[in-house]
Amino acid sequence: MTLAPADPADNFQPSYRVSRERFLEKLHRLSARLPVRVDSRAIAPRGPEGETLALDFAIVGARRPKHALVLSSGTHGVEGYTGSALQHWALDALLPRLALAADTAIVLQHANNPYGFAWHRRVNEDNVDPNRNFRDAFDPGQCSPDYEALYDCLNPADLHPDNEARRWAEIQAYIDREGLRRFQQVAVEGQYKFPRGIQFGGHRRSAGTQHLIDLTREHLAAAQTVIWVDFHTGLGESGACELICGAPLDSPAYAFAQEIWAGEVRSSQAGESISTPLNGLLDLGLQAVLPAGARFAFAFPEYGTWPPERVIRAMRSDNWLHHHGDLGDAAGRAIKAEMLEAFRPASRDWMRTVAAHGIGLVERTVARLPGASMRG
């Protein structure tokens, strides 16, 4: 039996490769005590050490559950450190103590975007933001006029200090004129016109998107209740958490989410969240493939890291690096280090805070799952 770390921060893993290897090892050990099924769907690219990159859908409990809680990580790649930390805690401390009815399962979906997790990007191998890619139809002309007007500021061709000062002055002038909230929406809502720009939603479903849709459709085909938690970082006050969903206020999914999480969920589409309305969201795409009539509650726990300007600077620089720079030089290494810091701060206090909150969130979510109870 694996003992859970005494310090919640110790659940954080050093890399995607190590996280995945330990994740699969722990599942193998757990299978001696509980039913475990792992369905891994690999993508074509490899990781920095030549490792396989895959979405690992691990079902603990009922093979075709009627009631399922899904904990997923890494939709935005580099943000996967927090979600995977909570998955490792679940394997070490939660599942060994959990009693599951014959029709109930806990699903751990490790790395929705394994390329981004391994290479410390928010986007996937095609420069696509997976959380803008869950849609049936794609309009390659879809892009706000303001994004187009700010394109060179959001997607710099160089990082020369003089040019950057000019670009940030233009961004600040836009914020002064239109407001920070409007700038946030323009920058991150998802655009489908510029494949080399930030927040590109794609011209088709990416391989990882299709894998997750297929995994959900196949393994949750008998589900009557699905509660899904997909962990994110980078937005909000440092260490603070907001539960976000994409469901409209008048939808059954929104009502069920409020029931599960005691009214704490905020709809980005309705404008009540720190997140602005977004295109092509994962939760709306997955709900569409669940069985008709299934009760679905979804939350993106969003943990704050650094102020918005630092986070978007990191995203812009990372986009520049992968299109214009050199991953191996000093500037490239500095950009990747800053990208990691922006979405997984090195502070042990930050890790401890978010892991402790996440543990509490998962425990109280499990308490609302039909057929799940704690032993002892």
Kinemage of the C-alpha trace (Angstrom):
@kinemage 1
@onewidth
@group {chain A} dominant
@subgroup {mainchain}
@vectorlist {calphas} color= white
{ca met a 1} P 0.000 0.000 0.000
{ca thr a 2} L 1.319 3.467 -0.913
{ca leu a 3} L 1.209 5.959 1.923
{ca ala a 4} L -0.052 9.440 1.125
{ca pro a 5} L 2.475 12.227 1.712
{ca ala a 6} L 2.124 14.009 5.047
{ca asp a 7} L 2.655 17.340 3.274
{ca pro a 8} L 0.010 17.985 0.571
{ca ala a 9} L 2.673 19.735 -1.546
{ca asp a 10} L 4.499 16.411 -1.928
{ca asn a 11} L 1.716 15.183 -4.217
{ca phe a 12} L 3.116 17.406 -6.981
{ca gln a 13} L 5.191 15.415 -9.470
{ca pro a 14} L 8.442 16.590 -11.120
{ca ser a 15} L 7.383 16.074 -14.759
{ca tyr a 16} L 4.734 14.606 -17.032
{ca arg a 17} L 6.861 11.503 -17.602
{ca val a 18} L 7.352 10.788 -13.915
{ca ser a 19} L 3.727 11.574 -13.134
{ca arg a 20} L 2.464 9.158 -15.785
{ca glu a 21} L 4.852 6.369 -14.804
{ca arg a 22} L 3.912 6.640 -11.136
{ca phe a 23} L 0.219 6.975 -12.008
{ca leu a 24} L 0.250 3.681 -13.937
{ca glu a 25} L 2.349 1.931 -11.274
{ca lys a 26} L -0.070 2.954 -8.528
{ca leu a 27} L -3.031 1.761 -10.564
{ca his a 28} L -1.319 -1.597 -11.050
{ca arg a 29} L -0.851 -1.972 -7.291
{ca leu a 30} L -4.409 -0.830 -6.606
{ca ser a 31} L -5.756 -3.482 -9.001
{ca ala a 32} L -4.895 -6.162 -6.451
{ca arg a 33} L -7.625 -4.697 -4.213
{ca leu a 34} L -10.127 -2.999 -6.521
{ca pro a 35} L -11.340 -3.509 -10.105
{ca val a 36} L -9.193 -1.314 -12.381
{ca arg a 37} L -9.394 -0.772 -16.127
{ca val a 38} L -6.992 1.569 -17.952
{ca asp a 39} L -7.660 2.699 -21.518
{ca ser a 40} L -4.694 4.670 -22.886
{ca arg a 41} L -4.906 6.597 -26.149
{ca ala a 42} L -1.511 7.763 -27.436
{ca ile a 43} L -0.910 10.752 -29.686
{ca ala a 44} L 1.783 10.907 -32.380
{ca pro a 45} L 4.357 13.307 -30.863
{ca arg a 46} L 6.840 12.271 -28.190
{ca gly a 47} L 7.867 14.037 -25.018
{ca pro a 48} L 11.166 15.777 -24.221
{ca glu a 49} L 12.775 12.474 -23.207
{ca gly a 50} L 11.267 10.521 -26.085
{ca glu a 51} L 8.447 9.246 -23.876
{ca thr a 52} L 5.027 8.203 -25.104
{ca leu a 53} L 2.362 10.882 -24.729
{ca ala a 54} L -1.109 9.539 -23.982
{ca leu a 55} L -4.492 10.211 -22.436
{ca asp a 56} L -4.864 7.596 -19.674
{ca phe a 57} L -8.497 6.923 -18.720
{ca ala a 58} L -8.418 4.847 -15.529
{ca ile a 59} L -11.711 3.405 -14.267
{ca val a 60} L -11.696 2.182 -10.667
{ca gly a 61} L -14.840 0.275 -9.748
{ca ala a 62} L -17.714 -0.624 -12.067
{ca arg a 63} L -16.646 -1.439 -15.620
{ca arg a 64} L -19.730 0.295 -17.080
{ca pro a 65} L -20.755 2.595 -14.251
{ca lys a 66} L -24.184 4.059 -13.753
{ca his a 67} L -22.643 6.622 -11.413
{ca ala a 68} L -19.190 8.085 -12.026
{ca leu a 69} L -16.944 10.808 -10.670
{ca val a 70} L -14.268 11.862 -13.148
{ca leu a 71} L -11.153 13.739 -12.017
{ca ser a 72} L -9.184 15.020 -15.016
{ca ser a 73} L -5.954 16.931 -15.417
{ca gly a 74} L -3.878 18.787 -17.975
{ca thr a 75} L -6.481 20.168 -20.375
{ca his a 76} L -4.163 23.156 -20.558
{ca gly a 77} L -1.015 21.067 -20.516
{ca val a 78} L 1.354 22.795 -18.112
{ca glu a 79} L -1.577 23.288 -15.720
{ca gly a 80} L -1.607 19.498 -15.331
{ca tyr a 81} L 0.753 19.566 -12.354
{ca thr a 82} L -2.059 20.560 -10.000
{ca gly a 83} L -4.644 18.146 -11.370
{ca ser a 84} L -2.194 15.257 -11.430
{ca ala a 85} L -1.143 16.029 -7.838
{ca leu a 86} L -4.749 15.508 -6.769
{ca gln a 87} L -4.995 12.335 -8.848
{ca his a 88} L -1.905 10.974 -7.089
{ca trp a 89} L -3.429 11.868 -3.735
{ca ala a 90} L -6.607 10.036 -4.772
{ca leu a 91} L -4.607 6.932 -5.644
{ca asp a 92} L -2.616 7.036 -2.403
{ca ala a 93} L -5.200 8.177 0.122
{ca leu a 94} L -8.747 8.224 -1.234
{ca leu a 95} L -9.313 5.071 -3.243
{ca pro a 96} L -7.835 2.641 -0.669
{ca arg a 97} L -10.416 3.967 1.853
{ca leu a 98} L -13.360 4.118 -0.535
{ca ala a 99} L -16.215 1.639 -0.739
{ca leu a 100} L -17.888 1.627 -4.147
{ca ala a 101} L -21.212 0.038 -5.042
{ca ala a 102} L -21.262 -2.431 -7.924
{ca asp a 103} L -22.581 0.248 -10.301
{ca thr a 104} L -20.250 3.092 -9.252
{ca ala a 105} L -16.767 4.158 -10.368
{ca ile a 106} L -14.103 6.776 -9.861
{ca val a 107} L -12.402 7.726 -13.128
{ca leu a 108} L -8.975 9.346 -13.198
{ca gln a 109} L -8.249 10.884 -16.603
{ca his a 110} L -4.542 11.721 -16.583
{ca ala a 111} L -3.420 14.429 -19.051
{ca asn a 112} L -6.174 15.549 -21.408
{ca asn a 113} L -3.385 17.363 -23.284
{ca pro a 114} L -0.255 15.243 -22.753
{ca tyr a 115} L 1.834 17.216 -25.251
{ca gly a 116} L 1.269 20.481 -23.412
{ca phe a 117} L 1.895 18.817 -20.041
{ca ala a 118} L 5.191 17.318 -21.193
{ca trp a 119} L 6.457 20.377 -23.084
{ca his a 120} L 5.093 23.010 -20.667
{ca arg a 121} L 2.627 24.567 -23.054
{ca arg a 122} L -1.063 25.361 -22.555
{ca val a 123} L -1.760 24.315 -26.145
{ca asn a 124} L -1.343 20.988 -27.896
{ca glu a 125} L 0.978 19.805 -30.655
{ca asp a 126} L -1.005 21.802 -33.249
{ca asn a 127} L -0.927 25.054 -31.246
{ca val a 128} L -4.605 24.438 -30.445
{ca asp a 129} L -6.111 25.294 -27.085
{ca pro a 130} L -8.042 22.093 -26.261
{ca asn a 131} L -10.551 24.025 -24.177
{ca arg a 132} L -11.582 25.938 -27.299
{ca asn a 133} L -11.655 22.819 -29.513
{ca phe a 134} L -14.739 20.927 -28.269
{ca arg a 135} L -17.198 21.758 -31.011
{ca asp a 136} L -18.832 20.057 -33.991
{ca ala a 137} L -18.327 22.798 -36.584
{ca phe a 138} L -15.392 25.138 -37.142
{ca asp a 139} L -15.501 28.494 -38.901
{ca pro a 140} L -11.949 29.424 -39.994
{ca gly a 141} L -13.004 33.057 -40.150
{ca gln a 142} L -14.246 33.241 -36.566
{ca cys a 143} L -12.236 35.885 -34.756
{ca ser a 144} L -13.228 39.089 -33.021
{ca pro a 145} L -12.284 42.328 -34.829
{ca asp a 146} L -10.513 43.492 -31.682
{ca tyr a 147} L -8.288 40.391 -31.628
{ca glu a 148} L -7.363 41.071 -35.243
{ca ala a 149} L -6.591 44.705 -34.407
{ca leu a 150} L -4.383 43.597 -31.495
{ca tyr a 151} L -2.885 40.627 -33.314
{ca asp a 152} L 0.694 41.929 -33.423
{ca cys a 153} L 0.516 42.891 -29.758
{ca leu a 154} L -0.832 39.504 -28.690
{ca asn a 155} L 1.418 37.502 -31.022
{ca pro a 156} L 4.736 39.362 -31.277
{ca ala a 157} L 7.170 38.483 -34.058
{ca asp a 158} L 10.081 39.415 -31.774
{ca leu a 159} L 10.711 40.191 -28.119
{ca his a 160} L 12.943 43.215 -28.583
{ca pro a 161} L 12.451 45.481 -25.540
{ca asp a 162} L 11.684 48.592 -27.601
{ca asn a 163} L 9.071 46.803 -29.671
{ca glu a 164} L 7.604 45.160 -26.606
{ca ala a 165} L 7.285 48.505 -24.853
{ca arg a 166} L 5.324 49.835 -27.825
{ca arg a 167} L 3.075 46.764 -27.921
{ca trp a 168} L 2.308 46.889 -24.214
{ca ala a 169} L 1.538 50.585 -24.509
{ca glu a 170} L -1.033 49.701 -27.186
{ca ile a 171} L -2.497 46.991 -24.954
{ca gln a 172} L -2.692 49.393 -22.027
{ca ala a 173} L -4.376 52.014 -24.207
{ca tyr a 174} L -6.956 49.391 -25.220
{ca ile a 175} L -7.529 48.470 -21.564
{ca asp a 176} L -7.886 52.142 -20.595
{ca arg a 177} L -10.437 52.602 -23.358
{ca glu a 178} L -12.410 49.323 -23.200
{ca gly a 179} L -11.664 47.923 -19.738
{ca leu a 180} L -9.620 44.991 -18.463
{ca arg a 181} L -12.578 42.600 -18.643
{ca arg a 182} L -13.056 43.308 -22.345
{ca phe a 183} L -9.350 42.814 -23.009
{ca gln a 184} L -9.474 39.492 -21.159
{ca gln a 185} L -12.318 38.283 -23.333
{ca val a 186} L -10.689 39.410 -26.592
{ca ala a 187} L -7.385 37.794 -25.677
{ca val a 188} L -8.623 34.423 -24.425
{ca glu a 189} L -12.146 33.687 -25.705
{ca gly a 190} L -10.833 31.530 -28.553
{ca gln a 191} L -10.220 32.443 -32.191
{ca tyr a 192} L -10.262 30.174 -35.248
{ca lys a 193} L -8.573 32.329 -37.889
{ca phe a 194} L -4.886 32.434 -36.935
{ca pro a 195} L -3.234 29.013 -36.398
{ca arg a 196} L -0.045 30.626 -35.067
{ca gly a 197} L -1.862 32.958 -32.686
{ca ile a 198} L -2.589 32.482 -29.001
{ca gln a 199} L -5.934 30.938 -28.081
{ca phe a 200} L -6.316 29.208 -31.447
{ca gly a 201} L -9.307 26.861 -31.311
{ca gly a 202} L -8.389 24.784 -34.368
{ca his a 203} L -9.910 24.079 -37.766
{ca arg a 204} L -10.958 20.579 -36.754
{ca arg a 205} L -11.050 18.429 -33.667
{ca ser a 206} L -7.538 17.609 -32.527
{ca ala a 207} L -6.484 14.032 -31.824
{ca gly a 208} L -6.606 14.522 -28.053
{ca thr a 209} L -10.054 16.098 -28.219
{ca gln a 210} L -11.385 13.189 -30.231
{ca his a 211} L -9.726 10.680 -27.905
{ca leu a 212} L -11.415 12.233 -24.857
{ca ile a 213} L -14.782 12.333 -26.601
{ca asp a 214} L -14.405 8.682 -27.615
{ca leu a 215} L -13.285 7.605 -24.142
{ca thr a 216} L -16.260 9.372 -22.584
{ca arg a 217} L -18.743 7.978 -25.092
{ca glu a 218} L -17.436 4.407 -24.780
{ca his a 219} L -16.835 4.087 -21.049
{ca leu a 220} L -19.716 6.197 -19.736
{ca ala a 221} L -22.309 4.792 -22.144
{ca ala a 222} L -24.455 3.463 -19.279
{ca ala a 223} L -24.056 6.475 -17.011
{ca gln a 224} L -27.023 7.987 -15.218
{ca thr a 225} L -24.918 10.325 -13.063
{ca val a 226} L -21.624 11.934 -14.139
{ca ile a 227} L -19.807 14.393 -11.905
{ca trp a 228} L -16.679 15.745 -13.596
{ca val a 229} L -13.912 17.904 -12.096
{ca asp a 230} L -11.216 19.273 -14.439
{ca phe a 231} L -8.431 21.143 -12.622
{ca his a 232} L -6.952 24.419 -13.943
{ca thr a 233} L -4.504 27.116 -12.823
{ca gly a 234} L -3.517 30.641 -13.801
{ca leu a 235} L -6.593 32.804 -13.225
{ca gly a 236} L -7.506 34.580 -10.010
{ca glu a 237} L -5.780 35.535 -6.784
{ca ser a 238} L -2.781 33.403 -5.825
{ca gly a 239} L -3.953 30.164 -4.227
{ca ala a 240} L -7.629 31.090 -4.404
{ca cys a 241} L -10.101 28.816 -6.178
{ca glu a 242} L -13.273 29.464 -8.141
{ca leu a 243} L -15.450 26.655 -9.480
{ca ile a 244} L -16.393 27.474 -13.076
{ca cys a 245} L -18.652 25.853 -15.653
{ca gly a 246} L -19.699 26.710 -19.181
{ca ala a 247} L -23.356 25.785 -18.730
{ca pro a 248} L -26.003 28.507 -19.081
{ca leu a 249} L -27.965 29.508 -16.003
{ca asp a 250} L -31.223 27.915 -17.156
{ca ser a 251} L -29.707 24.489 -17.941
{ca pro a 252} L -30.114 21.256 -15.958
{ca ala a 253} L -26.310 20.939 -15.871
{ca tyr a 254} L -25.967 24.276 -14.097
{ca ala a 255} L -28.685 23.363 -11.599
{ca phe a 256} L -27.101 19.968 -10.872
{ca ala a 257} L -23.659 21.546 -10.439
{ca gln a 258} L -25.093 23.948 -7.880
{ca glu a 259} L -26.675 21.001 -6.093
{ca ile a 260} L -23.387 19.074 -5.961
{ca trp a 261} L -21.202 22.029 -4.934
{ca ala a 262} L -23.620 23.927 -2.685
{ca gly a 263} L -24.197 26.860 -5.001
{ca glu a 264} L -20.494 27.660 -5.475
{ca val a 265} L -20.245 27.150 -9.245
{ca arg a 266} L -20.049 30.224 -11.490
{ca ser a 267} L -21.013 30.153 -15.171
{ca ser a 268} L -18.468 31.771 -17.478
{ca gln a 269} L -21.096 31.982 -20.219
{ca ala a 270} L -23.420 33.960 -17.964
{ca gly a 271} L -20.718 36.437 -16.970
{ca glu a 272} L -20.789 35.599 -13.262
{ca ser a 273} L -17.269 34.131 -13.175
{ca ile a 274} L -13.726 35.498 -13.138
{ca ser a 275} L -13.585 33.781 -16.547
{ca thr a 276} L -15.172 35.581 -19.486
{ca pro a 277} L -17.390 33.661 -21.961
{ca leu a 278} L -15.351 31.177 -23.995
{ca asn a 279} L -15.759 29.212 -27.228
{ca gly a 280} L -15.522 25.438 -27.660
{ca leu a 281} L -15.506 24.452 -23.988
{ca leu a 282} L -14.714 20.914 -22.870
{ca asp a 283} L -17.696 20.553 -20.550
{ca leu a 284} L -20.238 21.425 -23.234
{ca gly a 285} L -18.568 19.099 -25.718
{ca leu a 286} L -18.502 16.157 -23.323
{ca gln a 287} L -22.081 16.630 -22.164
{ca ala a 288} L -23.208 16.200 -25.763
{ca val a 289} L -21.872 12.618 -25.928
{ca leu a 290} L -23.281 11.386 -22.626
{ca pro a 291} L -26.433 9.233 -22.635
{ca ala a 292} L -29.688 11.125 -23.029
{ca gly a 293} L -31.124 11.876 -19.621
{ca ala a 294} L -27.862 11.462 -17.702
{ca arg a 295} L -27.441 13.954 -14.866
{ca phe a 296} L -24.233 15.895 -15.481
{ca ala a 297} L -22.443 18.233 -13.092
{ca phe a 298} L -19.158 19.795 -14.189
{ca ala a 299} L -16.686 22.174 -12.577
{ca phe a 300} L -13.361 23.669 -13.612
{ca pro a 301} L -11.638 24.466 -10.286
{ca glu a 302} L -9.466 27.447 -11.269
{ca tyr a 303} L -6.544 28.161 -8.922
{ca gly a 304} L -4.878 31.561 -9.123
{ca thr a 305} L -1.120 31.868 -9.519
{ca trp a 306} L 0.248 35.295 -10.519
{ca pro a 307} L -1.298 38.611 -11.674
{ca pro a 308} L -2.882 38.509 -15.154
{ca glu a 309} L -0.151 40.522 -16.875
{ca arg a 310} L 2.562 38.068 -15.825
{ca val a 311} L 0.476 35.107 -16.959
{ca ile a 312} L -0.329 36.553 -20.388
{ca arg a 313} L 3.276 37.672 -20.859
{ca ala a 314} L 4.338 34.080 -20.264
{ca met a 315} L 1.778 32.799 -22.794
{ca arg a 316} L 2.842 35.354 -25.431
{ca ser a 317} L 6.537 34.576 -24.969
{ca asp a 318} L 5.902 30.836 -25.144
{ca asn a 319} L 3.949 31.279 -28.372
{ca trp a 320} L 6.793 33.372 -29.809
{ca leu a 321} L 9.348 30.748 -28.759
{ca his a 322} L 7.609 27.856 -30.493
{ca his a 323} L 7.171 29.797 -33.736
{ca his a 324} L 10.272 31.978 -33.881
{ca gly a 325} L 12.756 31.032 -31.171
{ca asp a 326} L 15.080 28.235 -30.037
{ca leu a 327} L 14.004 25.912 -27.238
{ca gly a 328} L 17.623 25.050 -26.519
{ca asp a 329} L 19.183 28.488 -26.036
{ca ala a 330} L 19.294 30.529 -22.834
{ca ala a 331} L 16.346 32.712 -23.848
{ca gly a 332} L 14.261 29.644 -24.698
{ca arg a 333} L 15.059 27.957 -21.399
{ca ala a 334} L 14.158 31.124 -19.504
{ca ile a 335} L 10.814 31.367 -21.302
{ca lys a 336} L 9.968 27.745 -20.500
{ca ala a 337} L 10.923 28.275 -16.844
{ca glu a 338} L 8.663 31.319 -16.679
{ca met a 339} L 5.844 29.402 -18.350
{ca leu a 340} L 6.059 26.742 -15.652
{ca glu a 341} L 6.182 29.355 -12.905
{ca ala a 342} L 3.128 31.143 -14.323
{ca phe a 343} L 0.968 28.023 -14.074
{ca arg a 344} L 2.704 25.946 -11.383
{ca pro a 345} L 4.525 28.278 -9.021
{ca ala a 346} L 7.612 26.826 -7.348
{ca ser a 347} L 6.413 28.039 -3.942
{ca arg a 348} L 5.802 25.127 -1.578
{ca asp a 349} L 3.251 27.262 0.240
{ca trp a 350} L 1.289 27.703 -2.999
{ca met a 351} L 1.402 23.964 -3.716
{ca arg a 352} L 0.357 23.159 -0.175
{ca thr a 353} L -2.561 25.606 -0.303
{ca val a 354} L -4.020 24.412 -3.603
{ca ala a 355} L -3.469 20.714 -2.858
{ca ala a 356} L -5.151 21.026 0.530
{ca his a 357} L -8.113 22.850 -1.023
{ca gly a 358} L -8.334 20.319 -3.855
{ca ile a 359} L -8.302 17.411 -1.419
{ca gly a 360} L -11.197 18.934 0.486
{ca leu a 361} L -13.071 19.603 -2.753
{ca val a 362} L -12.674 16.016 -3.948
{ca glu a 363} L -13.687 14.565 -0.582
{ca arg a 364} L -16.908 16.534 -0.444
{ca thr a 365} L -17.628 15.749 -4.096
{ca val a 366} L -17.224 12.022 -3.433
{ca ala a 367} L -19.757 12.403 -0.633
{ca arg a 368} L -22.346 13.445 -3.246
{ca leu a 369} L -21.651 10.513 -5.595
{ca pro a 370} L -24.303 7.764 -5.440
{ca gly a 371} L -22.768 4.450 -4.401
{ca ala a 372} L -19.583 5.878 -2.828
{ca ser a 373} L -18.768 5.901 0.897
{ca met a 374} L -15.679 6.003 3.065
{ca arg a 375} L -14.647 2.883 4.982
{ca gly a 376} L -14.234 3.261 8.705
